[in-house]
Amino acid sequence: KVIACVNRSSSTWPVIEKYRHFGVSSLAADHQKVAERFSGFGGIKGVDRYADADWFTLETGASLLRGATAVFDCRLDEMIDRGSHSIIVGSVAAVRTNDIGEAMLYWRGAYRPMRFDV
């Protein structure tokens, strides 16, 4: 299972509710511009957030970011409303990983690479 939280006032929420699937992409260290677009940086909203990145689909048709450290293609099982957000719970239909060595995280007000040494 995959669990995520989505603001019900976002443009993403009604799409998930309508199509009953979603994708989660774990960003690589070089995906800062993608992270900024999806966080609303510069006022970018809706479908415009997907510009200037390479997307693909697996089983459900959800958009997944090529080059992400991991992607999860999920079928929606449940939406639980709490405050301004919905907790979405999904069953994983497909997963792909990319052994690139660094993921990106946002910590203490900045984007930072996170290295995985195996």
C-alpha positions in Angstrom: 0.0 0.0 0.0 1.0 3.7 -0.5 -0.4 6.5 1.6 -0.3 10.2 0.6 -2.0 13.4 1.6 -3.6 15.7 -1.0 -5.2 19.1 -0.3 -8.8 18.9 -1.4 -8.5 22.5 -2.9 -5.7 21.4 -5.2 -6.2 20.6 -8.9 -5.0 17.1 -8.2 -7.7 16.0 -5.8 -10.7 15.9 -8.2 -8.6 14.1 -10.8 -7.7 11.3 -8.3 -11.3 11.1 -7.2 -12.6 10.9 -10.8 -10.1 8.4 -12.2 -9.4 6.4 -9.1 -5.7 6.0 -9.6 -2.5 8.1 -8.8 1.2 8.0 -9.2 4.0 8.8 -6.7 7.4 9.7 -8.0 10.4 9.9 -5.6 12.4 12.7 -7.0 16.1 12.4 -7.9 18.6 15.0 -6.8 18.3 16.8 -10.2 14.5 17.3 -10.1 14.4 20.6 -8.1 12.6 22.4 -10.9 9.9 19.7 -11.0 9.5 20.0 -7.2 9.2 23.8 -7.4 6.6 23.6 -10.1 4.5 21.1 -8.2 4.7 23.2 -5.0 3.2 26.2 -6.8 6.5 28.1 -7.1 6.0 31.0 -9.5 2.2 30.5 -9.5 2.2 27.5 -11.8 -0.9 25.4 -11.4 -2.8 22.5 -12.9 -1.5 20.7 -16.0 1.2 23.4 -16.5 3.1 21.7 -13.6 3.9 18.8 -16.0 5.8 21.0 -18.5 9.5 20.6 -19.1 9.8 17.1 -17.6 9.7 13.6 -19.1 6.6 11.6 -18.0 5.5 8.0 -18.7 2.7 5.6 -17.6 2.6 2.0 -16.5 -0.6 0.1 -15.7 -3.1 2.7 -14.5 -2.3 5.6 -16.8 -1.1 7.8 -13.9 1.7 10.2 -14.8 5.1 9.1 -13.5 8.4 11.0 -13.7 11.1 9.4 -15.8 14.4 9.4 -14.0 12.8 9.4 -10.5 14.6 7.2 -7.9 11.3 5.2 -7.6 7.8 5.4 -9.0 4.6 3.8 -7.6 1.6 3.4 -9.9 -1.4 3.0 -7.6 -5.1 2.2 -7.8 -7.1 4.2 -5.3 -8.6 2.1 -2.4 -9.8 4.8 -0.1 -9.9 8.6 0.5 -10.2 9.7 4.1 -11.0 13.3 4.7 -9.2 15.1 7.5 -9.3 18.8 7.8 -8.3 20.4 4.5 -6.7 17.2 3.1 -7.6 13.7 2.0 -5.5 10.8 3.0 -5.3 8.6 -0.1 -4.6 4.9 0.3 -3.7 3.0 -2.8 -2.7 -0.5 -3.9 0.5 -0.6 -5.9 -0.2 -1.8 -9.5 3.4 -1.3 -10.6 6.7 -0.1 -9.2 10.0 0.9 -10.9 13.3 1.9 -9.3 16.3 3.7 -10.7 19.6 3.0 -9.1 21.0 6.5 -9.5 22.4 6.9 -6.0 20.9 10.2 -4.9 17.4 11.2 -4.0 16.2 14.7 -3.3 14.6 15.9 -0.1 13.4 19.2 1.3 14.9 19.8 4.7 15.4 22.9 6.8 14.1 25.2 4.0 16.3 23.8 1.1 16.4 21.1 -1.4 19.2 18.6 -0.6 20.6 15.4 -2.2 20.3 12.3 -0.1 22.8 9.6 -0.9 22.1 5.9 -0.7 25.1 3.7 -0.5 24.3 0.1 -0.8 
